[in-house]
């Protein structure tokens, strides 16, 4: 496979395709607002959007360190789907029915994003084809069946389980022995969505300052090198970049995820692959992959790569290690051997936020006015929208503009978790965990047993995922 002309970094393929945004002005000095939102990704922009729509009189300021969509919102795999991190733990903590309500809210969120994008005239290449998750080893098939049964238990009655033949009728993944499909998912172009959302937020009268890194958040203050924004509510929406804030180094771990995008594939290649439904595609590996068929007929495919940088550092504009690009290429060819000679046009990376217990959360501290949302563990395209609407309701309830709502009663609201271990323990732990997962996946590819290696189950327990 040729990678000679592969663009490495440069934020993401999505920006290479749609262009970088026109820069907005940085914060000119000290100012005040009713609500200050820190972070110009999906969470921050959706929060500003819903707050301003609900209460047009609010003075809302968004502060973004680079430009809106620079982080995960402009680099992700374009999976708008109903997965949410931590659901099983919330079921244990709050009861099964509470977790069912959380899942139902996520199912509805897929439709809400599509609705809002349509209402605002945002053309984000959205195709509502659902999500197909495949298994290609006996152990993966066992996990797939357990996963499918769990989704049904949380009320997803419209999910379907497929054997090898029915899977191939959707997408011809080499060696696939089964799959699970849900209609609660869509393919989209991440950058077109975030750019359109930023424009819609600005048109509502929200002030957006870019090139304005926030160095510290404290009650009623967001501190930047250019001045301080004072506001009764300061909402942290920084996801994988949270560790850069003063006092937040161990709050959420910035997990690295990497992607490649092929050259556009010709019609005869798609004839052999199928994928006419343009479902988003995942698998049941421990170190799982995710992919989409783009609007211009590329395959964009991602996975973990190097999972974590020492000291919670983030990447340099998406540049990706050569070994990671090669590993993703190998996954692509394992899934679709007929693509052995296809060109890889772009490779990039980005970080996502991982709490110590792997649970996404939304919080508003009524005593301080500080709020935050995130820890999506890679499932943020839809979850950010639900989190934003929940933050809106929490702020409105706290300020006396509204009462409690169905969203403020969801079990992820005001969930607290301990911090990550100091270095070098967290570096050793994360790298050890993913080395274990990869070893387990390699063993499963050559084994005929339906039982996952014990080392993978141990890694789940030690990491806090189980």
N, C-alpha and C positions, 0 to 999 in steps of 0.2 A: 504494500500500500504506500502510495506516495505521500510524504509529509514535507517535502522540500520547500514548498511555498506556503506552508501553514502559518497563518498569523497567530502569534502567541501573545496573549494579553490584550492590551488596548481596551480594557474594561470587559467587553463581551462581543460575541457575534451580533447580538441584537442591536448594539450601537453601530457596528459596522454596516448593518443593514439599513437602519433608520436614521443614522446621524446623531451626533452629539447635540444636546439642547443649547439654545442661546442662553448665555449666562445671565442670571439675575444678580442684582446689587447686593453686596454684603451689608451687614448691620452697620448703620452710620454712626452709632453711639448709643448711650443709655436711652432706654425708652420704657414704656409701660404697655401692658395689654391685659385683657381679662383672662385669656388663656395663652400660655406659651407652649408650643409643641416642639420638642427637640427631636429632629430626625425627619428627613424629607423622603422617606420611602413609602411603601404601601400603608403601613400602620399610621404614620404621622399624617399623610395626606388624606386618607380616608377619615381619620379622626377630625381633622379640620373641616373636611367636606360635610360630614354629618352634623357636627356642632353648628356650623354656620347655617346649614339648611334648617335646623331645628330652632335656632335663635339668631336671626340675622343681625341683631343689635350687638352681638359679642364682637369685641376686638380681639382677633386671633392672629398670632404671629408664629410662623414656622421658621425654625433655624436649621440649616443643613450645612454640614461641614464642607462638602464639595459641590455637588449639584443633585437635584432631586432624582432619585433612582440610581445613584452611583453605586450603592451597595447591592444587597441581595435582590432588591426589587428590579434591578436592571441586568441581573446575571443569572437568574434562575432558569429552570427547565420549562417554564410555561405550563405547569400543571395547576389548573384551577380545579381542585377536587376536595372531597369531603373528609379527608383524613385530618385528625387532630392529635397532637402529642399529649399523652398522659391519660387518655380516656379510661383505661383499665384501672389505673391507680385511683382516679376519681370515683370509679365504681366501688372500689374497696373502702374509700374514705367516706363517701356520702351516700352510698347505696346505688343499686343498679338503675333504678328509675331516674335518678339524677343524671347519670351518665347517658341514659337514653335521650333525655332532654337536650343534653349537650350535643349528642350526635345528630338529632333532628335539626338543631339550630345550624349545624355545619352543612347538612344536606341542603337546607334552604338558602344558605349563604352562596352556594354556587349559582343559584338562580338570581340572587340579589345582585351579585357582581355583574352578571350578564344584563340584568335589567338596568342597573345604574349606568353601565357603559353605553347602552343603547339610548337612554334618556339624555345623556350628555353628548351624544354624537361621537363617541370614541370608537374608532375602527381599530380594534386590537387583534384582528385575524382570529376571532373567537370561533371555534367549531365545537359544538356540544356533542361530542362523540362518546363520552364516558371514559372509563379507565379499565384497561385490561392488564391484569397481573398474572404472569405465567410461571409455571414450574417446569423444569427440564431434568430433574433428578428424582429418584424415589423419595429422598428426604424432603426435598422442596415440595413435592406433591402432598406429603403428609402435613407439612406446615400450611400449605395452601388450603387444604380441607379444613384444618382447624381455624384458620383465619376466616374462611368463608362462613363457617358455622358461628363464629364470634360476631361477625357483622350482622348476620341474621338475628342473633340474640339481642342486638341493639336496635332492632326494628327496621333493618334495611331489607324489606320484603321484596324489593324489585331487583335485587342482586341475583345473578345467575352463575351457575357452576358449569364449566365446559370440560369435555374430554379432549383428547388429542385432535380428533377430526374437526370438532366445532371450533377449537382454538385456531386451527389452520385456516378455517373459513374466514376468520377475522384478520389474523396476521400469521404468516408462515414463519414462525420462529423455529430454527433448526432444533430438532430434538424435543420440542415442547410436548409434554404429556398431559397437560391440563391447564386451566386458567379460571380465574374468577373475574367477572365483569360487573361494573356498577354504572348506572346512567348518571350518577352524581359527579360528573367531571367534564372538563372541557380543555381543549388545547387553545393556547393564546400566545401572542407576542408580548413578552413582558415589558419591553421598552415602550411600545406603542401605548400600552395601558398606563404606565406610570407617567409618561409625558402628557397624555390626554387628561389624566387625573389632575396633574399639577396645573394645567391650563384651566381646568374647570374650577379648581379651588381658588386660583387667582381671580377668575372672572366673578366669583361670588363676593370678592372683597377681602379675602384673607391676604395678609402680608407675608410674603416668602422672601427670606434672606438666604442666599447661597454663599459659598466660600466663607462660612462663618462657623468655625468649630466651637462647640460648647465644651469647655474644659471642666466645669463643675456645675452640678445641680444641687441647690439647697432650697429650703422652704421659701417660696415666693421669689426665687432668683434663678436665672439661667445665665451663667457667667461665660463671656467670650473674650478674646483678645481685643475686640472692637468696642466693647461696652457690655452692659448688663441689662437684660430684659427682666423687669419686675412684674409679676402677675400673681393673682390669688391661686391659680392652678398652673403647675408646671408638669407637663406630661412627657415622660421619657419613652421615646419610640425608636430606639437605636439598635435593637436586635444584636447582630454579631459584632457591632462596634461599641457595645456597652462598656467593655473592659478599658477603653481609653479614657473614660470619665474618672475624675478623682474619687477614690473610695470604692470604685466598682470593679477593680481588677479581677476579683474572684466571684463576681455575681453570676454572669453567664459566660460559658466557655465559647470562644469563637471557633466553631468547627468548620473546617475547609471542605468545600465540594468543588469538583472540577467538571468541565464539559468540553465536548468537541462538536463541531458541526461539519457535515460532509458538504461537498459540492452538490448542486441540484442534481437529482437522479433522473435519468431518462425514463420514458414511459415503459420501455421493455423491462427495466429493472423493477418497476412497481408491479408489472404483470406477474413477476415471479414472487414478489414479497407479499402482495395483497395490500392490506392496510387502507382499504378504500373508505373505511369508517373514520379514519384519522383519530382513533382512540389514543389517549396517552398510554404509554407502555412501561410496565415495571416488571420486576421478577421477585422471587422469594428467597434470593440469596441472603446470607447474613450481612455481607457488604453489598447492598443492593444497587441496582442500576435504575435509571429512569430515562425515558426518551419520548420524543414526539416527532411526527411527520409535519414539517413546517408548511406554511402557506405556499412557499415557493419550492416545495418538494425536495427539501433536504431532510436528513435525519440529524436531529440534535440529541445527543446522548450524554448522560452524566453519571458520575459515581464519586466515591470518596477521595481517591488519590492520596496525597499526604494529608492526614486528617487534622493535624494541629501543629501550630508553630509555638516554639518555646516562649513563655512569658506572655501568652495571649496576644501575640503580634498578628497583624493582618497582612494581606498580600500587597504587592506593588502593582496596582492597576490590572490585576487579573493574570499576571504572568504565571505560567504553569510548568512544573518540572517535566522534562522529556520522558522520564519513566512513567509519569502519570498519563501523558498523552498516548504512550505506547500501550499501557494497560487498558485504556478506554477503547483504543483501536482494536485490541484483541477481543473485547466484549462485543463490539460491533460485528466483527467477522465471525465470532462464535454464533451469534444470533442469526446473521445473514451471510453465509459463506460466499454467496455470489457477489458480494461487495469487496472482495479481497483487493481489487485494484483501484478502488474509488479514492478520489482525492479528499483529504481532510483540509478544509479551508480555514478553520479557526479553532483555537483552543483557549480556554480561559478558566479562571477560578474565582471563588468568592467565599465569604464566611457567613455562617448562620448561627443563631444563638441557641445554646444548649444549657438549660438549668441543671443543677446537680441531680434532680430526680426525673429529668427528661419530661417535665410537664409544662405545657404552655399555660400562661397566666395573664390575668387582667386585674389590676389593683388600683384603688384610689385610697390614700391615707387621708381620712377626713380631718385629722388633727393638723396636718402640715400642708394639705393641698397638693402633695406630690402624688403623681400617678405614673403607672407604667404598664406596658403590654408587650408581650413577645415570648421568647423562648420556644419558638415554633418547631425547632428541630427539623427544619427543611420542609415543613408543610405550610408555609406562610402565605402563599398567594391568595387562598381563600380565607384562612384563619385570621389574617390581618384585618379583613373587612369585618368579620364578626367581632374581633377585639375592638375595633374602632367604634362600632355601634354601641358596644358595651361601655366603653369609656365615655361616650356621649351621654348615655343614660346615667352613669355614675356621677358625672359632673352636674348634670341637670338635677338629679335627686339631691346632691349635696348643697347646691345653690338654691334649692327651694323652687326650681322651675318646674319640677315634675316629681312624681313619686316613684316607688319601686316598679320595675318592669320584669317581664319574663327573662330578659337578658341579665339583669342584675342578680337574679336568683340562680344563675347557672353555677355549677360546682367549681369552676376554675376561678371565680371571682374572689379576690383577696387571699389567694393561696400563697403561702410563704414556704420557702425552702432554704436549707442551709447553703453556705457558700462552697465553692470548689476548694480542694486542697491546695496549699501553696506549692510552688515549684521546688524541686523537680518532680514532685509526686504526681501532679496532674499530667505533665508531659509523659512520664513513664506509664501512667495508667491508661491514657487515651491511646498511645501508640501500641501498648501491649494488648489492649482490647481489640483494636482493628487488625493487628497481626494475628490474633487468635481467630477472628472472624474469617480472615482470608485463608488461613490454614484449614479451617473447617470447610469452607467452600471448595477448596482444592480437593480435600478428601471426599466430599460428596460427589464431585464430578467423576471420580474413579471408583466409587463404592456403589454397591447395589443394595445397601441397607436403607430402610425407610426412616431410620432413627438418626436425628442430628447428633454430631459428635458432642460428647459431654463437655469438651472445652468451650464450645459456643454457649451452652447453657450456663456454665460457670461465669463466662465473661458477661453475660446478661445480668447475673445477680451481683457481681462485683461492681459493675459500672453504675448500677442503680436503675437500669432499664426495666428489669423484671419486677 
